[in-house]
Amino acid sequence: MIALLEAKRAGLLARKHWVSNCIAGIIVGVVALPLAMAFAIASGVKPEQGIYTAIVAGLAVSILGGSRVQIAGPTGAFIVILSAIVAQHGVDGLQIATLMAGVILLLLGAARLGAIIKFIPAPVIVGFTAGIGVIIWVGQWKDFFGLPAVTGQHFHEKFWQLITSFPQMDLMTTFVAVLSLLIVIYTPRIPRMQRIPGPLVALVVLTLVQSIFQFSSVATIGSAFGEIPRGLPSFQLPEISLNRLVELIGPAFAIAMLGAIESLLSAVVADSMSNTRHNSNQELIGQGVANILAPLFGGIAATGAIARTATNVRNGGNSPIAGIVHAIVLMLVLIVLAPLAVHIPLATLAAILFMVAWNMSQPRLVWHTIRSAPKADVLILLVTLGLTVFADLVVAVNIGVVLAMLHFLKRMADSVRVEPQSARALKREFAADAIQVPAHVAVFSVEGPFFFAAVDPFERALEQVDSNVHTVVLRLHHVPFADGTALSALDKAVDSCKRKQIRLLLSEVNPAIRRKLNRMGITKKLGASAIHDSIPSVMTMLDHEAQLADANGIATETATAQS
């Protein structure tokens, strides 16, 4: 259900909840202001575009999303993707790609694929978020230390240029940046200031310092971008052509994939903090609408922001009212305070992003995972992290998921066992039935999912059947499912057994697998009497056949003697 309607049904839109939600919305709006500008600048667009995004996306997700307390806007995770799109396709290209990503998210939600986050393993998520944190951190060195602009497409090229340009560091810019970073870190530790956002304090203090002393070597929003326009954004439709749509399909899917992952992660975090349960499909629909509307009003890509959502919950937000108030606060800032932003030092925004990068990279979690997690998980994490930094985020996630999938398949295949069962073990299992296993019968128990990666142990087991065995019984009582490859191997085993004049019987086959056997024609090839519900049923049939054979043999001998 849409979060706003769900909140109304739960009574959270009543007047008694207004004060707490309005307070939370004001605090979140104050927190979002410096972050929105910083993320926009780091993404290669103007600072006001970050504010536009926070306003439009914040309203859309609060009204149409699937979480009562989700706060949406530009986030640090998008910086890597968006800056690359701007560099290659320009701001118009970014807005078209964002609009396309919104449509993709809308379709994912409509197709009820909101559970997509469950298929991204934790080491992959930790790896790519840590990699994004590293890229953001290094990417802010230029503004933090006042270094010259760098060129190059790849991380290692930019990194080396920054390292070699450190002798040109501007001391005043570095001083402003370090002071900003200290304020961001230590403001929450000062008594009675825990509820005041450190980034806001740093922004206000250093903006005042810069406006008073006018340090000529310190770059500001005014010197880099000019004055932020006062007022709300206007509707503007980007120039869309078929060629541009085709060339931006890849970037659009990258934005949609990352937006889906981060928004659903944020919603999960919000659920754990507020004891709620979000609707993942509706959340994707809300994010889709947000990313369709944001570029139409001058914004960029948006998603659920974990830090701002957590701030909302911690300050008493429990309904979409808080997200709507947060957007209204940002509107008022644009209308009233926009001209004052010209003195904001870029070094202060870089310091804020330093903290964002630290929190995003989660160094303690990465180190804990490396020290304590299974080796395969550590390898997946490190590969994803390395590819995120040195190659591409989409490549990193794809390869990380593939590695995790292959590791899972190997573990599943290793868990499949095809083991012979002795007559003594079967008698112990079916003692009440006084079961008798003839000497020429071999019984194998197949345990685990019978799929393509488990075919090898099955084939090896059948190859080891003794030459004096005339009947092989396969017990499938512990096989939950079987895929086409495994059933094809079983079909070949039937043919192989026929050539060797070995009878193949199946026991304890579940209904789903039995339907597949019928559809593939294996049941017909085996014969109507070849599939049984239990081992005692198989042995009873074999015993009955043996008695008939003995009776026929005696009758034949008697007839021969009489003749």
Number of C-alpha atoms within 10 A of each C-alpha: 16 21 25 23 17 17 20 13 10 11 13 20 19 10 8 10 16 17 14 16 28 20 18 25 30 22 22 29 29 19 22 31 23 24 26 25 26 27 30 29 23 22 27 17 21 22 24 26 24 30 32 29 31 34 31 28 34 33 25 26 36 31 21 24 34 28 35 33 34 36 39 32 32 30 27 22 27 23 24 21 21 28 20 18 22 17 14 12 18 15 23 18 23 29 30 27 32 32 27 23 31 31 21 23 31 25 16 20 23 14 11 15 14 21 15 15 19 11 10 17 17 15 26 26 21 23 29 29 24 29 28 24 30 19 21 27 20 16 22 22 22 20 25 31 24 23 21 16 11 15 10 10 11 13 17 13 13 16 17 11 17 23 11 9 15 15 9 12 18 18 13 16 24 21 15 23 28 18 18 26 24 13 24 23 17 12 20 15 13 9 8 9 13 12 14 15 20 22 26 19 17 26 24 15 15 21 21 16 15 19 14 10 8 13 15 11 11 25 18 24 21 17 15 13 14 13 17 19 12 16 14 15 20 10 12 10 13 16 10 12 9 8 8 15 15 9 13 21 14 14 23 26 19 21 29 30 18 19 27 28 22 23 25 30 18 24 30 19 17 26 18 10 13 16 9 14 14 22 19 25 26 24 31 33 29 30 37 33 23 36 36 30 22 29 30 20 20 24 32 33 34 33 34 29 25 23 18 25 23 21 22 29 23 15 19 19 28 25 29 31 27 34 35 24 24 31 31 18 21 24 23 14 19 22 14 12 14 17 16 16 21 19 24 25 30 29 30 32 28 28 31 28 26 24 17 20 24 15 15 22 24 15 14 10 12 18 12 10 17 17 11 10 14 10 12 14 21 20 18 25 27 22 21 32 29 18 20 26 24 15 15 18 23 21 14 25 24 14 17 28 21 13 19 23 15 12 15 13 16 13 12 16 20 13 13 21 19 23 16 18 14 14 17 13 11 17 16 13 12 14 11 8 12 11 19 16 20 14 11 12 20 22 22 20 18 20 17 21 21 26 20 17 17 23 19 13 17 20 15 11 14 18 12 8 17 11 9 11 15 17 19 19 23 22 25 23 17 17 19 14 17 19 13 14 15 20 20 16 17 17 18 14 17 19 16 15 17 13 10 11 12 19 17 21 19 23 21 17 22 15 10 11 18 16 13 17 22 12 11 15 12 18 19 13 14 19 11 9 12 17 20 18 14 15 20 19 15 20 17 15 15 17 15 12 12 13 12 12 12 12 12 12 12 12 12 12 12 11 10 9 8 7 6
